[in-house]
Amino acid sequence: MAQQPPPAVPSIVRLSGRVVLIDARDRVLLFLWDDERLDVHRLWITPGGGLHPGESFEQAARRELWEETGIDAEPGPCVWERRNVFRFGEHWIEARERYFVLRVAVADVRNDNWTAHERQAILDHRLWSLDEIASSGELFVPRRLAELLPPLLRGELPAEPVQIGK
């Protein structure tokens, strides 16, 4: 059955703060997310998640980083902005995400603070090199991750966030 196009006005707008976490070996931390309510079940995503009421994108990125990794650090500047409309169960979601870059010496992950949903949906996590991302058949979010990472890995951060599409 063909998927319906998204409605002109999605039923839910979800604001998210996300972190592009880069270790000392220029590897990026990604989580393998699997949720049957998504049209595409398995995807590799950066740490991050939705804003709580009254929270800024920056605050959400820092909180989510701590919840999902145990790392308590102030993320750096916002480097990317992404808007994507997707189906989640019976709802259409418009995701508006801001990605903040953070370099750390070591990107160990502790799952002590994961929610029950995260414990169910996160199947794995790993540090990916640019070459591994570029040559992989896996699905990454954002979709153009291999194309978007090189300037960040070189330390070339945009003056204003780049609109990155899907």
Secondary structure, DSSP 4 states (H G I P E B T S, - for coil): -PPPPPPSS-SEEEEEEEEEEE-TTS-EEEEEEE-TTBSS-EEEE-SEEEPPTT--HHHHHHHHHHHHH--------EEEEEEEEEEETTEEEEEEEEEEEEE-S------TT--HHHHHHEEEEEEE-HHHHHH--S-EESTTHHHHHHHHHTT---SSPEE---
